[in-house]
Every structure is written in C-alpha cells, then in structure tokens.
Amino acid sequence: MKPYWYRVKILITNIVTLNAGDAAILYAMIDVLRTAFGHDTEFIVYDKHGDVPSRYYPEIIFRNLLYQTRESTTAKRGNALSSRLDQLRFKAGFWFLKRGVPLLPQVFLDRIERRDLLEYKTADLIVSSGGTYLVENYSMAARIFDYHISLYLERPLVFFTQSLGPFQNPENRAALRPIFDESVAILVRDEQSRRNLNELGVKNKNVHVVADAAFALSDLEALESAKLRVAQPGKRLRVAISVREWKYFKTVEPAQGMNHYYEALRALSDHLVEKYGAEISFLSTCQGMPEYWTDDSRVAQKIVEGLSPNTRKSVSVDSDFHSPPVLAHTLKDYDLVIATRMHMAILALSVGTPVLPIAYEFKMRELFERLAQERWVQDIEAISGDALIDAVDQFLEALPEIREPLFTAVQKEYENAAASGHLVRQAFEEWRQTRK
C-alpha cells in the first residue's frame, strides 16, 4: 500500500478534446479532481485523436486511446496476422505485463503498448470522461475495450458526468452491465441516464445525478450581475447562434431534417434582423480545427448563403478555433445565444448569457429541466421557422422575469459540479479500504 501522501496519478480516458465542449469538460474535471486529490495530482489524458490536441492545449499530456494504439500496431504488422491472432498477441503480452514477468511483454507488445499499459497498471484512478458517447448512435467498442483493461488491472474506474443509454443492443447490454457494476462510481448528469442504468439492471450503489462538469468553470460574478441586467435603450441586440450537422433524425430522413433546420434558422435570422435590428454571429464549440471530423462553421455558412441580402449584412460566421475560456469570455458580450451544441449553452449560461436551446438528444432537454426552463427547449425533429420565431419572441419578452431564477439555478449547478470531485474522492477512499 502506497503512503497516503504520495502523488496521485489519474488517467482521464475516452475524450475527444478537439470538440471544445469536451475540452470544457476536461478543464473542469482537472480542476475539481485536483481540488479533491491535491494540487500536485498528475493527469494523463487518453484522447481519440492521440496527441493532436496538444497543439491547442500544450499544458496537458495527451496519449492515444488504447484501442487505437492496438489497432495501429495491427496495421503495421500487415495482413500476415489475422485480427484474432493479434488479439491473442495483445492478451498474452498484457497477461505477462500484469504479472510483472520480465522480458516477455517485449516479445508481444511494442514500446507504446507497453508504456500505456504500464500507465494503466500504475494509475491510482481511471476516469472515463464526462460526455455523451455511451449512446447507441456511436460504436462503443473502443470504450468497452478500455474498461476491460482498467478492470482487469484491478484499477478503480469512475464514470464522470455522463448522459448515457438507452441500451438496446444485446452485445452492449451484456458488456456494459458488469462494467458499470464493477466501477467505483458513476456520475450521470440527468435522471434519464439514471433510469437507463436501472433498466439495464445495474446494481451499483454509487450512482449520483450531478451537474455537467463544465458548470464548474462558471464566472460567479457574471452570474450575479446577470440576474439584474436590463436592456439598454438604443443598444443593438447581439445574438450568437450555434449549429451542427446531425444525421440521426428519428421521424424524417436526415437530408429533410437538416433542410427543415436550415430553413428555420434562416427564418429566425431574418426575423431577428427585421424586428430587433439584431447583429448575429454564428459561433460554436466545434470549429477551426482541421483535424476534427466536423466544423460547425461550414454548416453555418450553408445557412447564411441562403439568407436574404439585407439580412446577410447583419450576419457573420466565426470560423476560428476558440479554447473554452476564450469562448466563454466572448459569449459574455452577447444578449442571447441560440444553442444547438449543449456545451455552447453551458458556456454561455456560465457567464450570464441567456440561452434558448435546440435539442437533438435528450441531454439538452434534461439540462433545461434541471434549470426549471424546459418550456424553452426546441426539438430538432419538429423544428420550424414559425415555431422558432414565436419561441424567441416569447423568450425575450419573458427574460426580465426569467433572469433571477435562471442564473440562481446556474449557480446551484456550479456548486454541484464543483462538489463532484469530492464524490469521486469518497468512492476512491471506500475502494482503498476494501484493498487493505
């Protein structure tokens, strides 16, 4: 048993930091875990894009996901080894490494595999990042592989603030149930995710509903000021709009769904300029990084190209990369954010800027239910120009009465998110006691 005062090493896994929403989660997780475990805590981050995010966040140590490292090694070996043989190779090397057998891991594993598996073996805590990736729109193979490694090495595994499920695929259900039960804590950010765990049959007693980690980055002075802010006569309304590509429509074909989405936002833009003389900026959390699979500014440009010439004079598209702190600071200067990206909504709320949300997954609706503002959520499946215009008009009219309860609720989310590190520390200490 290590002495109590030793420097804690925490691995954060399953994150996509090129998405600035995930980057906000990462910044917040490091802050709250450092508060809970000590300011000299060491963090190593296992990211889908390997060390590419270090170009944008050089102060953080990034590594490639274990699953992708193994796949890369397989590719280098060519077609001589089948996937099945490569799995046996990896398992053999992993088995010898776990047991500390000298030399033999080098026969089966390359240098990077050995390095990363040793990091897992010597980690004090492994934290699966907060976010929305344990949903069946996306493959879970890499995540499940990572969890099996963590638990096989008998390391304490924590799920940070997740929106997850529902789980309908039998293979996912069979794989995830024991993983969830063996983890030391599961933090979910909404009641729907808790219900999804219950439906899966998870028996883990350490499941907690807590605020999204990114709320821990809130500017408390800005929140207090936002409660009392009043519109300044003659000041031009400034509106930021966050958009994204979406292909998982349930009630219409994806192309049709996106066309409805485009047309609704064009109609809203025309209305904001005509009625309020608004200045509109399309701005989002996923943009300006050529290494990432999508760029929301390209979606924004499609919308803007279809605007009337008169409206277009008052509309701009910001296509640059902005780190979470820079983006949050920028959002302070807006009067309203129309947010499709959830962490665009959270970053705006966290600096006192009101948000009207467009939901493409249940996580956005659940977030605004926590804030007691669910009436304003617009469903991407049913979106239309008339409905969106009506919602924004009503929202702006109601804003003087909404401000105080809204930003008081955001303050509570900040407190809840800031305390999440202590929940993890408590679960970790309970796990340590079982190891004595």
C-alpha positions in Angstrom: 0.0 0.0 0.0 1.4 3.4 -1.0 1.8 6.1 1.7 -1.2 8.4 2.0 0.9 11.4 1.0 2.1 10.1 -2.4 1.4 12.0 -5.6 -1.8 10.7 -7.1 -1.9 9.7 -10.8 -5.2 10.0 -12.6 -5.8 8.8 -16.2 -8.7 10.5 -18.0 -9.9 8.4 -20.9 -12.4 8.4 -23.7 -12.4 12.1 -24.5 -12.4 14.0 -27.8 -10.7 17.2 -26.8 -10.8 18.7 -30.4 -14.5 19.2 -29.6 -14.3 22.3 -27.4 -17.3 21.1 -25.4 -15.2 18.1 -24.4 -12.3 20.4 -23.7 -14.5 22.4 -21.3 -15.4 19.1 -19.6 -11.6 18.3 -19.4 -10.7 21.6 -17.9 -13.4 21.3 -15.3 -12.6 17.7 -14.5 -8.9 18.5 -13.9 -9.9 21.5 -11.7 -12.4 19.6 -9.5 -10.3 16.4 -9.2 -7.2 18.5 -8.4 -9.2 20.2 -5.6 -10.3 16.8 -4.3 -7.0 14.9 -4.6 -4.3 17.6 -4.3 -2.9 20.3 -6.5 0.1 18.1 -7.4 -2.1 15.4 -8.9 -0.7 14.1 -12.2 -3.1 13.8 -15.1 -2.6 11.8 -18.3 -5.4 12.1 -20.9 -6.2 9.4 -23.4 -7.9 11.0 -26.4 -9.4 9.7 -29.6 -7.0 11.9 -31.6 -3.9 10.9 -29.6 -1.5 13.9 -29.0 -3.1 16.1 -31.7 -5.0 18.2 -29.1 -1.6 19.2 -27.6 -1.3 21.6 -30.5 -4.2 23.5 -28.9 -3.7 22.6 -25.2 0.1 22.2 -24.8 -0.1 22.2 -21.0 -1.9 18.8 -20.9 -0.3 15.4 -21.6 -2.2 13.5 -24.3 -2.0 9.9 -25.5 -3.9 7.8 -28.0 -6.8 5.6 -26.9 -5.5 2.1 -26.1 -7.9 0.5 -28.6 -6.5 2.7 -31.4 -2.9 2.1 -30.3 -3.5 -1.7 -30.6 -5.2 -1.2 -34.0 -2.2 0.9 -35.2 0.1 -1.9 -34.2 -2.0 -4.4 -36.0 -1.9 -2.3 -39.2 1.9 -2.1 -39.1 2.1 -5.8 -38.9 0.3 -6.1 -42.2 -2.0 -8.9 -43.3 0.1 -11.8 -42.1 -1.6 -11.8 -38.8 -5.4 -12.1 -38.6 -7.4 -9.9 -36.2 -7.9 -13.0 -34.0 -4.2 -13.7 -33.8 -3.4 -10.1 -33.0 -5.9 -10.2 -30.1 -4.1 -13.3 -28.7 -0.8 -11.4 -29.1 -2.0 -8.5 -27.2 -3.7 -10.6 -24.4 -0.5 -12.6 -24.0 1.7 -9.5 -23.6 -0.9 -7.9 -21.4 -1.0 -11.0 -19.1 2.7 -11.1 -18.7 2.9 -7.3 -18.1 0.2 -7.5 -15.4 2.2 -10.2 -13.5 5.5 -8.4 -13.9 7.1 -11.2 -15.9 10.4 -9.8 -17.2 11.2 -9.6 -20.9 8.2 -11.5 -22.2 5.9 -8.4 -22.6 8.5 -7.0 -25.1 8.0 -10.1 -27.2 4.3 -9.5 -27.6 3.9 -5.7 -27.2 5.5 -2.8 -28.9 7.0 0.1 -26.9 3.9 2.3 -27.0 1.7 -0.5 -25.9 4.0 -1.4 -23.0 4.2 2.3 -22.0 0.5 2.9 -21.9 -0.4 -0.4 -20.3 2.1 0.4 -17.5 0.5 3.8 -17.1 -2.9 2.0 -16.6 -1.3 -0.6 -14.2 0.3 2.2 -12.0 -2.6 4.6 -12.1 -4.3 5.4 -8.8 -7.6 6.2 -10.6 -9.0 5.9 -14.1 -11.8 8.3 -15.0 -13.9 7.8 -18.1 -14.5 11.4 -19.3 -17.8 13.1 -18.9 -19.8 13.5 -22.1 -22.3 11.7 -24.4 -20.6 8.7 -26.0 -22.2 5.7 -24.3 -25.2 6.1 -26.6 -26.0 3.7 -29.4 -25.7 6.2 -32.2 -22.0 5.6 -31.8 -19.8 2.5 -31.6 -18.8 1.5 -28.1 -16.1 -1.0 -29.0 -13.2 1.3 -28.1 -14.8 2.3 -24.8 -15.6 -1.2 -23.7 -12.0 -2.3 -24.6 -10.7 0.4 -22.3 -13.0 -0.5 -19.4 -11.9 -4.2 -19.7 -8.3 -3.2 -19.5 -8.9 -0.9 -16.4 -10.8 -3.6 -14.5 -8.5 -6.5 -15.5 -5.7 -4.5 -13.9 -7.9 -4.0 -10.9 -7.8 -0.2 -11.1 -10.7 1.9 -9.7 -12.8 3.0 -12.6 -15.1 6.1 -12.4 -17.6 7.4 -14.9 -17.6 11.2 -14.8 -20.8 13.2 -15.6 -22.4 11.2 -18.4 -25.6 11.2 -20.5 -25.8 7.5 -21.4 -28.2 5.0 -22.9 -30.7 3.7 -23.5 -29.1 0.3 -24.2 -31.0 -1.9 -26.6 -28.2 -3.8 -28.4 -27.8 -7.2 -26.7 -24.0 -7.1 -27.0 -23.7 -3.7 -25.5 -26.1 -4.7 -22.7 -24.1 -7.8 -21.9 -20.8 -6.0 -21.9 -21.7 -2.8 -20.0 -23.8 -4.2 -17.1 -20.8 -5.9 -15.3 -18.5 -2.9 -16.2 -21.0 -0.5 -14.5 -21.4 -2.8 -11.5 -17.6 -3.1 -11.0 -16.9 0.6 -11.3 -16.4 2.5 -8.1 -18.7 5.4 -9.0 -21.0 6.5 -11.9 -21.8 10.2 -12.2 -24.7 11.0 -14.6 -26.0 14.4 -15.4 -29.7 13.6 -15.7 -32.4 11.4 -14.4 -33.0 9.8 -17.8 -29.5 8.4 -17.7 -30.1 7.0 -14.2 -33.3 5.4 -15.4 -31.3 3.9 -18.3 -28.9 2.3 -15.9 -31.8 0.9 -13.8 -33.4 -0.5 -16.9 -30.1 -2.2 -17.8 -30.1 -3.9 -14.4 -27.1 -2.1 -12.9 -26.9 -2.6 -9.1 -24.0 -0.2 -8.3 -24.9 1.8 -5.2 -22.6 4.7 -6.2 -24.7 6.3 -8.9 -25.1 10.0 -8.5 -27.0 12.6 -10.6 -24.8 15.7 -10.7 -24.3 18.8 -12.8 -22.3 18.7 -16.0 -18.7 19.1 -15.2 -18.3 22.3 -17.3 -20.5 24.2 -14.9 -17.5 24.2 -12.5 -16.0 26.8 -14.9 -18.7 29.4 -14.1 -18.0 33.0 -13.5 -19.8 33.7 -10.3 -19.6 37.5 -10.5 -21.0 37.4 -14.0 -23.9 35.2 -12.8 -24.8 37.7 -10.0 -24.7 40.5 -12.5 -26.8 38.7 -15.0 -29.7 38.3 -12.5 -30.3 42.1 -12.6 -29.2 43.1 -16.1 -31.6 45.2 -18.0 -31.8 46.0 -21.7 -30.0 49.3 -22.6 -32.2 51.6 -24.8 -30.7 52.0 -28.3 -28.3 49.2 -27.9 -28.3 46.7 -30.8 -29.3 43.2 -29.8 -26.4 40.8 -30.2 -27.2 37.1 -30.8 -24.9 34.1 -31.2 -26.2 31.0 -32.9 -24.6 27.6 -32.5 -25.4 25.0 -35.2 -24.2 21.5 -36.1 -24.6 18.7 -38.6 -27.0 15.9 -37.5 -27.8 12.7 -39.2 -29.7 10.7 -36.5 -33.2 12.0 -37.1 -35.9 9.6 -36.0 -39.0 10.9 -37.7 -37.7 12.2 -41.0 -34.9 11.4 -43.4 -31.6 13.1 -42.4 -31.5 15.4 -45.5 -35.1 16.5 -45.0 -34.5 17.1 -41.3 -31.4 19.2 -41.9 -33.2 21.2 -44.6 -36.0 22.0 -42.1 -33.3 23.0 -39.6 -31.6 25.3 -42.1 -34.8 27.0 -43.1 -36.0 27.5 -39.5 -32.7 29.2 -38.7 -32.8 31.3 -41.8 -36.3 32.5 -41.0 -35.2 33.3 -37.4 -32.2 35.3 -38.7 -34.5 37.3 -41.0 -36.9 37.9 -38.1 -34.2 39.0 -35.6 -32.7 41.5 -38.0 -36.1 42.9 -39.2 -37.8 43.1 -35.8 -34.9 43.8 -33.4 -32.2 45.1 -35.7 -30.0 42.3 -34.3 -26.4 41.6 -35.0 -26.0 37.9 -35.4 -22.8 35.8 -35.2 -22.7 32.1 -36.0 -20.3 30.7 -33.4 -19.9 27.2 -32.0 -17.7 24.8 -29.9 -16.6 22.6 -32.9 -14.9 24.8 -35.4 -11.5 25.9 -36.6 -9.7 22.6 -36.2 -8.9 20.8 -39.5 -8.0 17.6 -37.6 -11.6 17.2 -36.3 -14.3 15.4 -38.3 -16.7 18.3 -38.5 -16.7 22.1 -38.5 -19.9 23.8 -37.4 -18.9 27.0 -39.2 -19.4 25.1 -42.5 -22.9 24.3 -41.5 -23.4 27.9 -40.5 -22.1 29.1 -43.9 -24.7 27.0 -45.7 -27.4 28.7 -43.7 -26.0 32.2 -44.2 -25.7 31.6 -48.0 -29.5 31.2 -48.1 -30.3 34.4 -46.3 -31.7 37.5 -48.0 -29.1 40.1 -48.9 -30.5 42.6 -46.4 -30.2 40.1 -43.5 -26.8 38.9 -44.6 -25.4 42.4 -43.9 -26.0 41.9 -40.2 -24.8 38.3 -40.0 -21.3 36.9 -39.7 -19.8 33.4 -39.4 -16.9 33.0 -36.9 -14.8 30.0 -38.2 -11.8 30.3 -35.9 -10.8 28.0 -33.1 -11.6 29.2 -29.6 -10.5 27.4 -26.4 -13.3 27.1 -23.7 -12.0 30.1 -21.6 -11.8 32.3 -24.7 -15.2 31.2 -26.0 -16.8 31.8 -22.6 -15.2 35.3 -22.4 -16.5 36.0 -25.9 -20.1 34.9 -25.0 -20.2 37.5 -22.2 -20.7 40.1 -24.9 -23.9 38.6 -26.3 -27.5 39.3 -25.2 -28.8 35.9 -26.3 -27.5 32.5 -27.5 -29.5 30.1 -29.7 -27.6 26.9 -28.9 -27.7 23.5 -30.6 -24.5 22.4 -29.0 -25.1 21.7 -25.4 -21.7 23.0 -24.2 -22.2 26.1 -26.1 -25.3 26.5 -24.0 -23.4 25.7 -20.7 -20.5 28.0 -21.5 -23.0 30.9 -22.3 -25.1 30.3 -19.2 -21.9 30.1 -17.1 -21.0 33.7 -17.9 -24.5 35.0 -17.5 -25.8 35.0 -21.1 -29.4 33.6 -21.6 -29.9 30.6 -23.9 -32.7 29.3 -26.0 -31.8 25.6 -26.7 -32.4 23.4 -29.7 -32.3 19.7 -28.6 -31.0 16.9 -30.8 -30.6 14.4 -27.9 -32.3 14.1 -24.6 -29.4 15.6 -22.8 -30.4 19.2 -23.7 -33.9 18.7 -22.5 -32.8 17.2 -19.3 -30.3 20.0 -18.7 -33.0 22.7 -19.0 -35.4 20.7 -16.9 -32.7 20.8 -14.1 -32.7 24.6 -14.6 -36.5 24.7 -14.5 -36.5 26.2 -18.0 -37.7 23.2 -20.0 -40.5 25.2 -21.7 -38.0 26.9 -24.0 -36.4 23.7 -25.4 -37.0 23.4 -29.2 -36.9 19.8 -30.7 -34.8 19.5 -33.8 -37.2 16.8 -35.0 -40.1 19.2 -35.2 -38.4 22.5 -35.8 -39.9 25.2 -38.0 -39.4 28.8 -38.7 -42.7 29.9 -37.2 -42.3 27.9 -34.0 -38.7 29.1 -33.5 -39.6 32.7 -34.1 -42.5 32.5 -31.7 -40.3 30.9 -29.0 -37.6 33.6 -29.3 -40.1 36.4 -29.2 -41.7 34.9 -26.1 -38.3 34.3 -24.5 -37.1 37.8 -25.0 -40.4 39.2 -23.6 -40.1 36.9 -20.5 -36.4 37.5 -20.0 -36.7 40.1 -17.2 -38.7 37.6 -15.1 -36.6 34.6 -16.1 -33.2 36.1 -15.2 -33.1 35.7 -11.5 -34.4 32.1 -11.2 -32.3 31.0 -14.2 -29.0 32.3 -13.0 -29.7 31.2 -9.4 -30.2 27.7 -10.9 -26.9 28.0 -12.8 -25.2 29.0 -9.6 -26.5 25.8 -8.0 -25.2 23.8 -11.0 -21.8 25.3 -10.4 -21.9 24.3 -6.7 -23.0 20.8 -7.7 -20.3 20.4 -10.3 -17.6 21.7 -8.1 -18.6 19.1 -5.4 -18.4 16.2 -7.9 -14.7 15.7 -7.2 -15.4 15.0 -3.6 -17.9 12.3 -4.6 -15.1 10.7 -6.6 -12.6 11.0 -3.7 -15.1 9.4 -1.4 -15.7 6.5 -3.7 -11.9 6.2 -4.2 -11.3 6.1 -0.4 -14.0 3.4 0.0 -12.3 1.4 -2.7 -9.0 1.8 -0.9 -10.5 0.5 2.3 -11.5 -2.7 0.5 -7.9 -3.2 -0.6 -6.4 -3.3 2.9 
